[in-house]
Amino acid sequence: MEQLHALAQAAGLQRDWIDVEGRHQQVSDEALAAALHALGHEASDERQIARSRVAIDDARRALPAMLVADCGTVIELPFAPARAEVTGEDGVTRALQLSGTRITAPDVPGYYDLVLDDNVTRLAAAPHNCPLPDQSRRRPWGVGVQIPALRGERPSPYGTFGELAEAARAFGAAGADALAINPVHALFPGHGRHHSPYSPSSRLFLNGALADPALAGLAPLPTEPGGPLIDWGDALPRRQAQLRAIFDALDPARRAAMVVADDEMLRRHALFDALDCHFRAATGAHGWRGWPSEFRDPESEDAARFAAQNADEIVFHLFVQNVARTGLEAAQSSAKGAGMQIGLIGDLAVGVDPSGSDAWSLRHAMLDGLMIGAPPDPLGPLGQNWGITGFSPQGLAASGYAPWIAMIRAGLAAGGGLRIDHAFGLARLWVIPEGAETQDGAYLTYPFEDLIRLATLEAHRAGAVMIAEDLGTAPYGFTEAVTDRRMLGMRVLWFERAADQGFIGAGDYEPLSAAMTGTHDTVTVAGWWRGRDLYWADYLARLPEGMTRDEADSVRDWDRGLLWSTLSHDPERPAPDNPEPVVDAAIAHIARAPSAIALVSLEDMLGLEEQPNLPGTIDTHPNWRRRCDAPIAELLATAHVERRCGILSDLRKT
């Protein structure tokens, strides 16, 4: 049906796509129509298709809510104005070079109010490059940590920003330049079931459960023992009660000083958290979709009445956000004070829980009725539905990208860098209509050039490093654009293999990259060498179809030879039950890479066998629950960790 296909293309839905094996795939007409309906483009018959196409064309001919361009470049307008002038953030107004329908963007990066005759809009002028780490003294190195896994001087059920500050001081003293942390986005308050940092309630605000009141000059949290695995179901409700007790003990003056409420979106998030706690306790509802209908609109009279009647509850959630923000800033101060060049590198999740705060507060800018995932591939023949949603392309354009800019700023607020998870989502996302099979989704195109320019502008304003997670098959033009912007790609040891399946040499890693021993989703070096990942694959029936455990072990033994021949000139290969020299050699390999930064996971620094998260599992693997055996300061004093810090510091010298 040509009209349907043309409408899908105009709406940014890709009918044809190439899978990871290079094969051409095509989305069915039924799947296209379902996705179009979810995007607000009716397509049941030719008349509806025609009306939807007219609406899309009209929107494209209109002056956008924000124009985005590189500094000093020409912008094509939908009409020819007689006058064009901009007012910058410094309050200075000046005329722009104008020629027919073309204007030239300012040379100075920033945000501007743009006047075109009687039309007013916004203009973002982006620099051409993101900042890079200083490599004049040495190429920096850092450690990837999962904050809840950390232990500090005081016993606790899981790590907070207090433990992060301790780790920053310890690793800074050991020579590290950065700590790459897991996402610290807001989760559902006091709820112990949905604890994955990659399924947040909001990417604009912080996970209050990571707050450490002592960093804000308040009474410390009580000391509590914590086992090798975090019991989130018990720990998070109890932590919420502890924070509430500290809040209740404050006198009115101190309480007022601890709460900053001049941010309307922050107040709305606090209202969401208060409503979520109220209805979860009353009915067991998970998020706004389970609330009574009169509360599903944040601007409804019932929501306003609830806020007025529960003002103290709103203030409590504002207090928690303030304490969390203060703690994260304190951790960054500890990192910089310990000599780290970069400090914290945050992590931006690709989406949010559709029942969470962002989906409630920013519904006008969010996908509605569409979930984000991945298409079928050899590792997932049925595809993946990640159970999250995100911004819609048309919602972002209509809002002048305001929520997206706010999200990037929130990710950069307290650190020296930001990793964008699944950065291919800047160009396209696999979207699945709710209730449909994952394979019945389609790729939805995003305004890549605008988003990458805005990310570059925000990195410039923050003086921060940007890392784009680019593992997998990149959309056309993605790699070149990211490289041109000086965003760092990720080069992970396990995926850097040559045509003969051998591992590439350290010198072949791209300079504009972050060289890594692994991620939270990959096996550790010690675990790979000992075959711990094969144990889990066999135990959970996740081995490739038709492969036995013995066959998997045989393949791994061959791969051990390939890896060792790349890592070391020693002809005597360590035995599978002796991973220590392999871990050292892998860290040295990453350290030798010409990459702009080298990142080693904490698990590899400690030589651990278990990985933090096993993708595709929920309850069958203890994801996001593992903890360190001892406080970080003690672990860094052990001989093998001191040796690995020394390897990194020595080999990263310029």
Secondary structure, 3 states (H helix, E strand, C coil): CHHHHHHHHHCCEECEEECCCCCEEECCHHHHHHHHHHCCCCCCCHHHHHHHHHHHHHHHHCCCCEEEEECCCEEECCCCCCCEEEECCCCCEEECCEECCEEECCCCCEEEEEEECCEEEEEEEECCCCCCCCCCCECCEEEEECHHHCCCCCCCCCCCHHHHHHHHHHHHHCCCCEEEECCCEECCCCCCCCCCCCCCCEEEEECHHHCCHHHHCCCCCCCCCCCCECCHHHHHHHHHHHHHHHHHCCCHHHHHHCCCCCCHHHHHHHHHHHHHHHHHHHHCCCCHHHCCHHHCCCCCHHHHHHHHHCHHHHHHHHHHHHHHHHHHHHHHHHHHHCCCCCEEEEEECCCECCCCHHHHHCHHHECCCEEEEECCECCECCCEEEEEECECHHHHHHCCCHHHHHHHHHHHCCCCEEEECCHHHHCEEEEEECCCCHHHCEEEECCHHHHHHHHHHHHHHHCCEEEECCCCCCCCCHHHHHHHCCCEEEEEHHHCECCCCCECCHHHCCCCEEEECCCCCCCCHHHHHHCHHHHHHHHCCCCCCCCCHHHHHHHHHHHHHHHHHHHCCCCCCCCCCCCHHHHHHHHHHHHHCCCCEEEEEHHHHHCCCCCCCCCCCCCCCCCCCECCCCCHHHHHCCHHHHHHHHHHHHHCEC
